[in-house]
Amino acid sequence: MKNEGKTVVVSIVILVLFFVSFVLFMNDLINYSMITISLTILCMIGLFINIFTKKDAHSNYVRKLKQILKTYDSDIVYSDEEYIITEKDVFFVKEIDDLIKASNELESPIIYFGEETSSNFIVKSDDVLLVYILKENEDVTDYEHYILKHIENTTGSKKVVLNNITEETIIKLGEKFYKITPMKNQFGMVYY
């Protein structure tokens, strides 16, 4: 719906510019009419590009993937195989820019491998794995399912510990200490 609104607005702008060009030309203001004709032609080219560009999910996915691979080619290492997770903590990032920042800070390359309808970008450190998944649609991909299983398996024991905490306490997970304070929301659910 948004795209249709833009198309209508640009069409109206083209008609107005064409009318203004015609009026200027008839009043012997040739230089000004050439400027408005040029603007009209540019708007028409933009409108045609907008109308004839594919906007389905697959085309958008391929366009965004090509843009990422072209922009960050020097930071990306291409892999033919899925990355086997050995790290304790796995985190998803929402944008590729967050992964680029992490890659620069950790001085670690971005590992890329593609699936049929998704592309996986990974940055790893000693015990943390950061993952960005570019997907064609909102379905859970095979690798995303694998990651979620890994997270569930590694944090299952942590969830049991957290669910049994009723007051502020300090716990040790791995080699790090965490201060945990349970809080209840308006529905009585406990958050940490």
trRosetta pair geometry for C-beta under 8 A, 3 or more apart (Angstrom, degrees):
i j d omega theta_ij theta_ji phi_ij phi_ji
1 4 5.7 -53 -150 33 34 112
1 5 6.6 37 152 -20 65 104
2 5 5.7 -55 -154 33 34 113
2 6 6.6 33 150 -18 66 104
3 6 5.7 -52 -150 35 34 112
3 7 6.4 38 151 -22 65 105
3 50 7.4 -179 -164 175 98 108
3 55 7.1 -5 -88 -123 170 168
4 7 5.5 -52 -149 34 34 115
4 8 6.5 35 152 -19 65 103
5 8 5.8 -53 -150 34 32 110
5 9 6.4 30 153 -17 65 106
6 9 5.7 -55 -147 38 32 110
6 10 6.2 28 157 -16 67 107
6 50 7.2 -120 113 -174 118 153
7 10 6.0 -55 -144 39 28 107
7 11 6.3 32 154 -22 63 108
7 47 6.8 101 -140 -145 73 91
7 50 6.5 -170 -91 117 89 130
7 51 6.8 91 -123 -80 125 89
8 11 5.6 -55 -149 35 30 114
8 12 6.5 30 154 -19 64 104
9 12 5.8 -54 -151 35 31 110
9 13 6.4 33 150 -19 65 105
10 13 5.5 -51 -147 36 35 114
10 14 6.4 41 151 -23 65 102
10 43 6.0 -177 -170 -174 93 100
10 46 6.7 -125 -155 100 144 110
10 47 5.0 176 126 -87 132 103
10 50 7.4 107 35 36 164 155
11 14 5.6 -51 -150 32 32 114
11 15 6.6 31 152 -17 64 103
11 47 6.7 105 -72 -129 68 145
12 15 5.7 -53 -150 36 34 111
12 16 6.3 32 153 -18 66 106
13 16 5.8 -55 -146 38 31 110
13 17 6.2 31 155 -18 66 108
13 43 5.8 -135 106 -151 111 153
14 17 5.8 -56 -145 39 28 109
14 18 6.2 30 155 -20 64 107
14 40 5.8 96 -149 -149 70 78
14 43 4.9 -166 -84 111 87 127
14 44 5.8 97 -127 -71 133 78
14 47 6.7 -35 -47 -27 142 150
15 18 5.7 -54 -147 36 30 112
15 19 6.3 30 154 -19 64 105
16 19 5.7 -55 -149 37 31 111
16 20 6.2 30 153 -17 66 106
17 20 5.6 -53 -144 39 32 110
17 21 6.2 37 154 -23 65 105
17 36 5.3 -173 -168 -176 83 91
17 39 5.4 -130 -149 100 142 106
17 40 4.2 -178 116 -81 123 89
17 43 6.5 133 24 21 154 147
18 21 5.6 -51 -148 34 30 115
18 22 6.4 32 153 -20 63 105
18 40 5.3 104 -69 -129 70 144
19 22 5.7 -54 -151 34 31 113
19 23 6.5 29 153 -17 65 105
20 23 5.8 -54 -147 38 32 110
20 24 6.2 31 155 -17 66 108
20 36 5.1 -126 101 -157 105 156
21 24 5.9 -58 -146 40 28 109
21 25 6.2 29 155 -20 64 109
21 33 5.0 97 -159 -156 67 79
21 36 4.1 -161 -78 103 84 114
21 37 4.7 106 -138 -65 142 73
21 40 6.0 -57 -28 -22 144 141
22 25 5.8 -55 -146 36 28 111
22 26 6.3 24 157 -16 64 108
22 33 7.8 113 -53 -137 12 117
23 26 5.9 -58 -147 38 29 109
23 27 6.4 14 157 -7 65 112
24 27 6.0 -66 -145 45 30 102
24 29 4.4 -81 -169 75 85 109
24 30 7.8 157 139 -80 94 17
24 32 4.7 -121 -162 98 142 104
24 33 3.8 -178 101 -73 111 86
24 36 6.2 127 22 23 146 139
25 28 7.9 38 177 -73 32 23
25 29 7.4 -90 -70 61 23 65
25 30 6.7 58 -122 -104 64 57
25 33 4.1 106 -63 -135 76 163
29 32 4.4 -11 145 38 111 117
29 33 5.9 127 95 -25 74 92
30 33 5.6 -59 -144 39 30 111
30 34 6.4 36 156 -25 66 102
31 34 5.9 -52 -153 29 29 112
31 35 7.0 30 150 -18 61 102
32 35 5.6 -50 -154 32 38 113
32 36 6.5 29 153 -11 68 105
33 36 5.8 -56 -146 43 36 106
33 37 6.1 40 153 -23 67 106
34 37 5.6 -51 -142 37 30 113
34 38 6.3 36 154 -22 63 104
35 38 5.8 -54 -153 33 29 113
35 39 6.6 27 151 -15 63 105
36 39 5.5 -49 -146 38 37 113
36 40 6.3 44 151 -24 65 103
37 40 5.4 -50 -149 34 33 116
37 41 6.4 33 153 -19 65 103
38 41 5.8 -54 -149 35 31 110
38 42 6.4 31 153 -17 64 106
39 42 5.7 -54 -147 37 32 112
39 43 6.3 32 155 -18 65 106
40 43 5.9 -57 -149 38 29 110
40 44 6.3 29 152 -20 64 107
41 44 5.6 -54 -148 35 32 113
41 45 6.5 34 153 -21 65 103
42 45 5.8 -52 -149 33 32 111
42 46 6.5 31 153 -16 64 106
43 46 5.7 -54 -149 39 33 113
43 47 6.2 36 152 -22 65 106
44 47 5.5 -52 -146 35 32 114
44 48 6.4 31 155 -18 65 104
45 48 5.9 -55 -148 37 30 109
45 49 6.4 30 153 -18 64 106
46 49 5.8 -55 -147 37 31 111
46 50 6.2 31 155 -19 65 109
47 50 5.7 -57 -148 38 30 112
47 51 6.2 27 156 -19 66 108
48 51 5.7 -54 -142 37 31 109
48 52 6.0 2 168 3 67 115
49 52 6.6 -72 -137 49 22 91
49 53 6.0 31 164 -37 64 110
50 53 6.3 -48 -139 18 22 112
53 59 8.0 160 163 150 76 142
54 59 3.9 -163 110 -98 116 171
55 59 6.6 -77 -80 74 7 130
55 60 6.8 37 -162 -55 48 104
56 59 5.1 89 56 12 75 104
56 60 7.1 -145 94 -5 36 91
57 60 5.8 -59 -148 39 29 110
57 61 6.2 32 155 -22 66 108
57 136 5.4 89 143 171 104 81
57 137 5.6 28 174 -75 153 84
58 61 5.6 -54 -147 36 31 114
58 62 6.3 28 157 -16 66 107
58 136 5.7 10 -98 -150 58 124
59 62 5.9 -54 -144 39 30 108
59 63 6.1 33 155 -21 64 109
60 63 5.7 -55 -145 37 28 113
60 64 6.3 24 158 -15 65 108
61 64 6.1 -60 -148 39 26 105
61 65 6.2 25 155 -18 64 110
61 117 7.5 -27 176 -167 168 66
61 134 7.0 139 -152 149 84 99
61 135 7.3 -67 -120 131 122 29
61 136 4.1 -32 -67 -106 162 72
62 65 5.7 -55 -143 38 30 112
62 66 6.3 31 158 -19 64 106
63 66 6.0 -56 -150 36 26 110
63 67 6.5 27 152 -20 62 108
64 67 5.6 -54 -149 35 33 114
64 68 6.4 33 154 -19 66 104
64 134 6.3 -162 111 -162 118 133
65 68 5.8 -54 -148 36 31 110
65 69 6.2 24 158 -13 66 109
65 114 7.9 58 -154 -108 141 124
65 119 5.4 128 -120 -14 116 154
65 134 6.0 158 -85 113 85 149
66 69 5.9 -58 -142 42 29 107
66 70 6.0 26 159 -17 65 112
67 70 6.0 -59 -144 40 25 108
67 71 6.0 19 161 -16 64 114
68 71 6.0 -62 -141 40 24 106
68 72 6.0 -25 178 26 64 112
68 96 5.6 -130 -127 -126 120 171
68 119 7.8 161 71 102 144 149
68 121 7.8 -104 162 -61 141 145
68 134 6.9 -145 -2 -52 160 158
69 72 7.1 -72 -124 57 18 77
69 73 6.1 54 166 -82 58 82
69 76 6.8 -77 -130 43 65 165
69 112 7.6 127 -102 -179 93 169
70 73 6.2 -15 -148 -39 21 111
72 75 4.7 -52 -179 46 92 112
72 76 5.5 91 119 -31 93 107
72 96 7.2 -141 -13 159 153 124
72 100 6.2 -120 -116 -98 135 118
72 110 7.0 10 146 39 130 149
73 76 6.0 -67 -140 35 29 109
75 100 6.4 59 121 -129 170 86
75 103 5.8 89 -176 124 122 151
75 104 7.9 -50 -124 -62 132 79
75 109 6.4 172 178 -144 56 69
75 110 5.3 48 135 11 93 111
76 109 7.0 117 -138 178 15 97
76 110 4.9 -43 -105 78 63 105
76 111 7.9 124 -160 -113 66 10
76 112 4.9 10 -168 -12 113 130
76 121 7.5 -68 -119 -128 106 104
77 109 4.5 65 -18 135 115 140
77 110 6.7 167 19 78 74 47
77 111 5.4 -31 71 -104 101 57
77 112 6.8 162 74 18 45 80
78 112 5.5 -37 -106 71 54 100
78 113 7.4 111 -168 -84 56 60
79 82 8.0 132 119 -83 124 10
79 83 6.8 70 92 -60 166 86
79 111 5.4 17 -15 -172 131 97
79 112 6.6 162 19 74 82 43
79 113 4.4 -56 77 -66 94 108
80 113 6.9 100 -165 -124 3 112
81 113 6.7 -72 81 -119 22 155
82 113 6.1 -156 -94 93 43 153
82 120 7.7 41 -130 53 78 155
82 143 5.9 -165 -133 -105 121 112
82 146 7.5 49 173 61 146 166
83 111 5.7 89 -68 115 136 147
83 113 7.0 172 -23 12 84 130
83 120 7.6 -144 16 122 107 133
83 122 5.4 -76 21 34 162 168
83 124 7.8 -165 -178 -44 146 133
85 90 6.4 -18 -147 -77 139 132
85 129 6.1 -92 -134 -5 97 170
85 146 7.6 162 -1 138 121 101
85 147 6.8 121 -50 -112 150 69
85 150 4.9 27 77 -141 150 166
87 90 6.4 126 87 -69 109 76
87 124 6.2 -159 -45 -145 138 102
87 125 7.7 82 -117 64 137 58
87 126 7.8 123 -118 119 100 33
87 127 5.5 135 -153 -169 87 34
87 128 5.8 156 -178 -82 139 2
87 129 4.2 162 48 -28 145 101
88 127 4.9 -2 24 -174 105 97
88 128 7.6 -36 60 -77 78 48
88 154 6.1 167 -162 -172 59 141
88 174 6.4 65 170 -80 172 138
89 127 6.3 56 21 139 94 83
89 128 4.9 -22 76 -111 106 72
89 129 7.0 176 95 25 54 70
89 154 7.8 -152 -82 123 39 143
90 128 7.8 158 -88 -163 31 54
90 129 4.6 -17 -111 68 75 106
90 131 6.4 14 -175 -6 97 120
90 147 5.8 -158 153 -166 153 99
90 150 6.2 66 -4 101 151 118
90 151 5.4 -107 58 -78 116 96
90 154 7.8 113 5 45 100 143
91 128 6.9 -4 7 -170 109 100
91 129 7.2 164 25 85 64 55
91 130 5.4 -22 71 -110 94 67
91 131 7.1 170 87 23 42 78
92 130 7.9 124 -118 -163 14 59
92 131 5.4 -43 -105 75 61 92
92 132 7.3 114 -164 -93 67 42
92 133 7.3 -43 -139 8 108 98
92 147 7.9 105 -69 134 99 146
93 96 8.0 121 106 -89 118 22
93 98 4.1 -158 -174 94 131 129
93 99 5.2 173 65 -57 150 83
93 102 7.3 -143 -64 -6 154 140
93 130 5.6 29 -24 -177 116 104
93 131 7.0 170 14 75 78 38
93 132 5.0 -42 67 -76 96 93
94 98 6.6 71 49 8 66 145
94 132 7.8 -18 76 -122 6 95
95 98 5.0 105 66 -3 81 98
95 99 7.6 -150 103 1 51 85
95 132 7.3 -34 111 -128 15 132
96 99 5.4 -54 -157 38 45 114
96 100 6.3 50 145 -25 71 101
96 121 6.5 48 -123 56 91 164
96 132 5.5 137 -94 149 59 163
96 134 7.5 4 -63 -62 114 114
97 100 5.4 -48 -147 32 36 115
97 101 6.5 38 153 -19 65 101
98 101 5.8 -52 -151 34 32 111
98 102 6.4 30 151 -16 64 106
98 130 7.9 -136 125 179 97 134
98 132 7.4 149 67 -77 96 126
99 102 5.6 -53 -146 39 33 111
99 103 6.1 39 152 -24 65 106
99 110 6.2 77 147 -113 114 123
99 121 5.7 77 155 121 167 122
99 123 5.6 166 -163 -12 86 123
99 130 6.0 172 -117 127 82 121
99 132 4.6 -87 -43 -17 143 133
100 103 5.6 -52 -147 34 30 115
100 104 6.5 29 154 -17 63 104
100 110 7.3 -36 -93 -53 57 138
101 104 5.9 -56 -151 36 31 109
101 105 6.3 25 154 -15 66 109
102 105 5.8 -57 -143 41 32 108
102 106 5.9 13 164 -3 69 114
102 123 5.1 145 108 87 113 157
102 130 5.2 15 118 33 164 170
103 106 6.3 -63 -135 49 23 97
103 107 7.9 82 164 -93 52 8
103 108 5.8 -111 -142 74 64 69
103 109 6.6 26 -156 -149 116 17
103 110 5.1 -46 -93 -54 147 89
103 123 4.8 -126 -79 -110 80 136
104 107 7.2 17 -175 -75 29 49
106 123 6.3 129 51 165 142 117
106 125 5.0 -111 -146 -81 135 110
108 123 5.4 118 94 -165 115 87
108 124 6.2 -134 168 65 150 53
108 125 6.2 -137 -27 -80 154 66
109 123 7.7 -159 102 -117 29 77
110 121 5.3 -7 180 -169 115 98
110 122 6.9 141 -164 66 61 39
110 123 5.6 -42 -103 -73 67 87
111 121 7.3 150 75 -158 49 45
111 122 4.4 -24 60 63 101 98
111 123 7.5 167 13 -79 79 35
111 124 7.2 10 2 -4 125 104
112 119 6.8 -3 -163 179 97 101
112 120 7.0 157 -148 84 48 57
112 121 5.4 -10 -98 -103 80 72
112 122 7.7 -178 -72 20 36 73
113 119 7.8 -179 95 -155 32 63
113 120 5.6 -10 63 59 74 103
114 118 7.3 177 -157 97 63 46
114 119 4.7 -28 -109 -109 82 78
114 120 7.3 179 -93 18 30 73
115 118 4.7 13 53 57 111 82
115 119 7.2 -156 25 -77 70 34
115 120 7.0 60 -13 -17 100 103
115 141 5.8 134 64 -170 158 129
115 142 6.3 172 -135 39 150 105
115 143 6.2 -153 -46 -6 137 115
117 135 6.6 35 133 -159 86 73
117 136 4.2 -86 -172 21 90 127
117 137 6.8 -23 166 20 132 88
117 139 7.4 28 104 60 142 118
117 141 6.8 -160 78 -105 89 107
118 133 5.6 -1 -178 -176 125 99
118 134 6.4 158 -161 84 68 52
118 135 4.5 -18 -106 -105 102 69
118 136 6.6 -113 -69 -2 59 80
118 141 4.3 -59 11 -85 154 154
118 143 7.2 -144 91 38 132 112
118 144 7.4 -59 146 -24 172 112
119 133 7.2 159 79 -157 46 53
119 134 4.5 -4 55 57 98 105
120 131 6.7 -31 -162 -158 93 99
120 132 7.7 146 -160 80 46 51
120 133 5.5 -15 -105 -106 69 80
120 141 7.9 -151 -63 96 105 150
120 143 5.3 -56 -68 105 147 159
121 131 7.2 138 79 -159 55 49
121 132 4.4 -15 64 63 108 97
121 133 7.5 -168 25 -77 72 34
121 134 7.3 50 -7 -10 108 98
122 129 6.3 -21 -162 -170 105 97
122 130 6.9 146 -157 80 52 56
122 131 5.5 -12 -103 -103 77 72
122 132 7.9 -162 -70 27 37 66
123 129 7.6 157 82 -159 47 49
123 130 4.5 -7 59 58 95 108
124 128 7.3 170 -153 91 52 53
124 129 5.0 -13 -107 -109 84 76
124 130 7.5 -162 -76 24 38 69
125 128 4.9 14 49 53 106 89
125 129 7.9 -153 28 -73 63 40
127 174 7.5 106 -179 -155 155 159
131 147 6.2 -60 9 -126 175 158
133 141 6.5 -159 -171 26 139 135
133 143 7.3 177 -110 88 126 111
133 144 5.7 8 -83 -77 173 110
135 138 6.9 111 107 -94 138 24
135 139 7.2 -165 -179 55 135 64
135 141 6.2 -150 -109 -39 112 118
135 144 8.0 -11 -75 -36 129 145
140 144 5.1 -135 -166 93 75 124
140 145 5.4 94 145 -64 114 88
140 148 7.5 -31 -158 -3 131 146
141 144 4.4 94 53 8 81 107
141 145 6.9 -139 94 -8 42 86
142 145 5.7 -55 -153 33 29 113
142 146 6.6 31 149 -20 63 105
143 146 5.3 -48 -149 34 38 116
143 147 6.4 40 151 -20 67 101
144 147 5.6 -50 -148 35 34 112
144 148 6.3 34 153 -19 65 105
145 148 5.8 -54 -146 37 30 111
145 149 6.4 34 153 -20 63 104
146 149 5.8 -53 -151 34 29 112
146 150 6.5 31 151 -20 63 106
147 150 5.5 -55 -151 35 33 113
147 151 6.4 33 152 -19 67 104
148 151 5.6 -50 -146 36 33 112
148 152 6.3 35 153 -20 64 106
149 152 5.6 -56 -148 38 31 112
149 153 6.3 28 155 -18 65 108
150 153 5.8 -57 -146 38 29 109
150 154 6.2 13 161 -7 66 111
151 154 6.2 -64 -141 45 26 99
151 155 5.8 -5 170 7 66 119
152 155 6.6 -69 -129 51 19 90
152 156 6.1 46 163 -59 60 96
153 156 6.1 -28 -144 -9 23 117
154 158 7.9 17 133 -1 61 117
155 158 4.6 -57 -158 43 66 119
155 159 5.9 72 142 -30 85 95
156 159 5.9 -52 -152 29 30 110
156 160 6.9 30 152 -18 62 101
157 160 5.7 -49 -153 31 38 113
157 161 6.7 38 150 -17 65 103
158 161 5.7 -55 -154 36 35 112
158 162 6.2 31 152 -17 69 108
158 173 6.2 33 -111 -119 115 131
159 162 5.6 -56 -143 40 33 109
159 163 6.1 34 159 -23 67 107
160 163 6.0 -54 -145 34 27 110
160 164 6.8 18 159 -13 60 110
161 164 6.3 -72 -159 37 28 105
161 165 7.2 36 149 -36 64 101
161 171 6.3 118 153 -147 132 154
162 165 5.8 -46 -157 10 40 116
162 180 6.9 -141 -124 -152 84 152
162 192 5.8 -83 -160 -31 118 157
163 190 8.0 122 -132 78 56 134
165 169 5.7 -133 -140 31 113 124
165 171 7.7 -89 -80 -42 135 130
165 180 5.6 -17 171 115 170 132
165 182 5.6 170 109 -44 98 118
165 192 7.4 65 69 -99 137 123
166 182 6.5 -61 -146 29 22 151
167 182 7.2 -73 -86 28 13 108
168 179 7.1 7 -172 180 96 90
168 180 7.0 174 -147 90 51 53
168 181 4.6 -5 -104 -104 92 81
168 182 7.7 -140 -71 17 50 69
169 179 7.7 -176 98 -151 30 55
169 180 5.7 -12 64 60 74 96
170 177 5.7 10 178 -179 108 107
170 178 6.9 165 -154 82 62 39
170 179 5.3 -31 -99 -98 80 64
170 180 7.3 156 -102 15 26 77
171 177 7.3 166 86 -152 33 61
171 178 5.6 -18 62 61 81 90
171 180 5.9 12 7 -4 109 126
172 175 7.7 -16 -174 -143 101 16
172 176 7.1 163 -152 85 63 37
172 177 5.2 -33 -97 -98 75 70
172 178 7.7 159 -95 16 26 74
173 176 6.0 -20 68 66 77 88
173 178 6.3 7 11 1 108 121
180 192 5.3 -21 -156 -157 97 118
181 192 7.1 141 66 -147 43 65
182 190 5.0 -16 -167 -165 111 112
182 191 7.4 137 -156 69 59 34
182 192 5.9 -38 -98 -90 58 76
183 190 7.1 137 69 -154 35 59
183 191 5.3 -31 66 65 89 85
183 192 7.5 154 18 -93 80 26
184 188 5.7 -17 -167 -142 119 34
184 189 6.8 144 -149 68 67 32
184 190 5.7 -37 -91 -92 70 61
184 191 7.7 148 -100 16 21 76
185 188 7.3 -54 67 14 64 17
185 189 5.3 -6 36 55 106 86
185 191 6.4 55 -36 -7 102 118
